[in-house]
Amino acid sequence: MFDSPTGMGRIKAGVPTGWRVAHKTGTGGYGPVNDIGVLYPPTGAPIVVTAYYHAARDDDANEAVIAEATRMALKALGHG
């Protein structure tokens, strides 16, 4: 899951440089996108993140919403 080729614009795009991410994406045929993963900061305990977003199937912002939700979650947890 560390080398997953999918979802580069989702959770992986929302973590700070130097963090490792093991994740699995999902995409529905009618618009939803999701990503679940374990984030490994350079120091400290791993953090589990999961995000789901449902918009129009052809909405180019779907992945960016997941990345921003990840940034917001990490900031709320004191990592941003």
Residue, then its C-alpha position, 0 to 999 in steps of 0.5 A: m500500500f505504500d507504493s499504490p499507483t492510484g490516488m496521488g492527488r488524494i491523501k498523499a497530496g495532503v501530507p507534509t513532505g517526509w511523511r510515508v503513506a500507506h493507502k487504498t483509494g476507491t472511486g464510484g462510477y457515479g461520482p464518489v471518491n474516497d481514500i483510507g490510509v495510515l500516515y507515518p510522520p518522521t517522528g511520532a505515532p502513525i495516524v489513520v485517515t479516511a475521507y469520502y467525497h461525493a460530487a458529480r462524476d466529472d468534477d475535477a475537484n474530487e481528488a483535491v477535496i480529499a487532499e484538503a480534508t487531509r490537510m485540515a485533519l492534520k492541522a486539527l491534530g497539531h501537524g500543520 
